């Protein structure tokens, strides 16, 4: 019988040993701190590693195999012996000043399970599985220790099965290949409607017919490939992005190595997943000394409007005068940054351009000097291929110029090499006090905890799509918080004031574009969507003197506390976030208008002034109008709010003392 090492403080872990068909099998069982979640790890009669999950006594994920196919160590997860386990718990708290909850609870029960697998070439290999069980979910990962005969381990494929029980609907983002930008519309499908050749991006959300919800994603992705999910023999199975330089392997790693966490959010209210900091908690700790220089904020972004300047003396475009005009707008509006997008150094699509020089129409030193005098930071767009070649020269130069950050674009990949590129950029940018915004990017996996200078990333179909399609619409807008945003911040780029809430009247255009939905719908995004760096996309004249712009000026981009108030996946959502003494609430609906009751019991004791930015239901031009109401309320009150088709609302609650 194997030796058991047990922390006596853990009272809720049970070890089951039993004989079946002449073989000894061990099952490790770990409960969540509140006792609602139970994670089991064991083997079948052939020695294949299996896990299962229960929620409130019901099986949510039935016994599912976990197998890692490697060379030369063979199939890890097969021919397994469970040798022992170390059980413990954690109840700690840390501060994360650039997130959705400033003071983060990290509370879980865990097991480190020692297992062995046999291979013909290398005999027995001993390794570990790490398991954590939180109240809102659980996660597991492989730890692959040093091996005296193996210097490099090739990961051929991974087959982690996700046998979620009684699945009724799956909320998925499909892609055509692994070189993806994660920019698509989510679909709601039954499992049988998903073809076997479909590649599904993470996170993926499952709804069971018992109204239990399961979201699957990954965390602490480091020196490894992104995981996706496919349908194989009517089961959901992991698949890794293959290396572009060698598609026979998904990763090539040295030992020892920690593989990414396979993460599950589980509960009966999917909106509660939005409150969770599990991805941050599962990720490696801070690797920047004295990160106080990192500054979140809002960003003027001339690119979206077509670099429009409504002044006779300035011709809009990629030139110095246009940028000075937008710097004035940013300064007068209290925006922290101006983003100078593609074109300032040459052809955006060319990875061989020189990103240490500018085009003749662009005086970067004058622009930065003027911006600094106005207390506006400059961010520069750059092609990732140029960054890969030149970051050692470009990043120190940008710091010398006075630039505050970079937006890196066009990676459009998810293999191990591009994952390592993200980490290299984060580290190198931090050396020169540059914040980072990744576009053309895969989903977040917790990199920002180690390098909080990585403020945000795209990996979502955002407002830019209004320039050429109708794909960015209210139905899409209320889906992505429940699925994509579970992974972390998303740079959707909100703030359009030129809006149309009638799809038949909407016309995509590159200059003076408009967005689908109402202005109040756009305002709500600044609360609902998590992103420490939030764009303000429209041109200055669309905002000046307009009701609603005051809300954009006031709303923060990082938070002390986040609460899901109410909603239904793909239909509507209401989120409350606190900063200082103020609470901010954002609500959005799909193409269906609705009336909701907002209960104010999330407020503390005392009186608050509610400054409400609402759809103008009575106006014939309701999409382009915002009604501003004010009233005094307490946490015993509730407010009835009407949202138009494609509408929303935003409210600031300020204490009156």
Buried (B, 14 or more C-beta within 10 A) or exposed (E): EEEEEBBEEBEBBEBEEEEEEEEEBBBBBBBBBEEBBBBBBBBBEEBBBBBBBBBBEEBBBBBBBBBBBBBBBBBBBBBBBBBBBBBBBEEEEBEBBBBBBBEBBBBBBBBBBBBBBBBEEBEEBEBBBBBBBBBBBBBBBBBBEEBEEBEEBBBBBBBBBBBBBBBEBBBBBBBEEBBBBBBBBBBBBEBEEBEEEBBBBBBBBBBBEEEBBBBBBBBBBBBBBBBBBBBEEEBBBBBBBBBBEEEEBBBBBEBEBBBBBBBBBBBEEBBBBBBBBBBBBBBBEEBBEEBEEBBBBBBBBBBBBBBBBEEEEBEBBBBBBBBBBBBBBBBEBEBBBBBBBBBBBBEBEEBEBBBEEBEEEBBBEEBBBBBBEBEBBBBBBBBBBBBBBBBEEBBBBBBEBBBBBBBBBBBBBBBBBBBEBBBEBBBBBBEBBBBBBBBBBBBBBBBBBBBBBBBBBBBBBBBBBBBEEBBBBBBBBBBBBBBBBBBBBBBBBBBBBBBBBEBEEBEBEEEEBBBBBBBBBBBBBBBBBBBBBBBBBBBBBBBEEBBBBBBBEBBBBBBBBBBBBBBEBBBBBBBBBBBEEBBBBBBBBBBBBBEBEBBBEBBEEEBBBBBBBBBBBEEEEBBBBBBEEEEEBBBEBEBEBBBBBBBBBBBBBBBEE
